[in-house]
Amino acid sequence: MYEQVNVGDNERITISSQSFDAIDGWEEFKDVIPTFLDTSLEANEILEHMNMTKDESDYLWYTFRFQPSSSCTKPMVQIESLAHVVHAFVNNIYLGTTHGSHDIKDFFFKSPVLLNNELNNISILSVMAGLPDSRAFLESRFAGLTRVEIQCTEKEIYDFANYTWGYQVGQLGEKLQIYKEENLSNVEWRKTEISSDQPLTWYKLP
């Protein structure tokens, strides 16, 4: 003997118990942009990213100081990279970000920059995010910056390939492990502000 049972469609109802989209509910810590004087490792060349970080971090800071000539009136910074992402800063001012893709490994960043007449601090953050397309041989490929120039005019170009660079592995928040609850007090958190001038920002709920 068989009995037919009709079952209606199941309907799942989700009720939100807490919303996290209100900006006043968050606090932030803007990571420190290191300058050349903040770094402990120097080299007279552009070093390869993976050999520097050695799995300690995905992030490597490239920094140097530069004083332009008086004729450098419309400087343009140009960066070529084989990393995954590049963030560029000059005198702690955010210039911009660019990245590669699955098909384009060698990418370029180009931006006008405001330089003062004295020493300028250029800080470039190279990021290797361990993307899926890198596969098992990520460590065997060349990564990081390959060329950095500042073009003042068509004829006046500063090439920093064989220049004195300072290096720092990782970010401060990463070093202090502020992603762990027990280490949140290691830095000063402030009320979150809507801003695009610092992409290297940590967020938390108070």
VENNOR-V362388 format. One record per backbone hydrogen bond with DSSP energy under -1.0 kcal/mol. NH is the residue of the N-H (numbers start at 1). CO is the residue of the C=O. Records with the same first field share a line. If there is no record, write none. Layout:
NH->CO / CO
This chain:
25->22
26->23
27->204
28->190
29->202
31->200
38->35
39->36
43->165
49->143
53->49
54->50
56->53
60->126
61->168
62->124
63->166
64->122
66->120
72->69
73->71
76->151
77->111
78->149
79->109
80->147
81->107
82->144
84->127
85->127
86->98
87->125
88->96
89->123
90->93
91->121
93->90
95->88
96->88
98->86
100->84
101->104
107->81
109->79
111->77
113->75
120->66
122->64
123->89
124->62
125->87
126->60
127->85
128->58
134->131
135->132
140->137
141->138
146->80
147->80
149->78
150->158
151->76
152->156
153->156
158->150
160->148
165->43
166->63
167->41
168->61
170->59
175->171
176->172
178->173
180->177
183->180
184->181
186->183
190->28
192->26
201->199
202->29
204->27
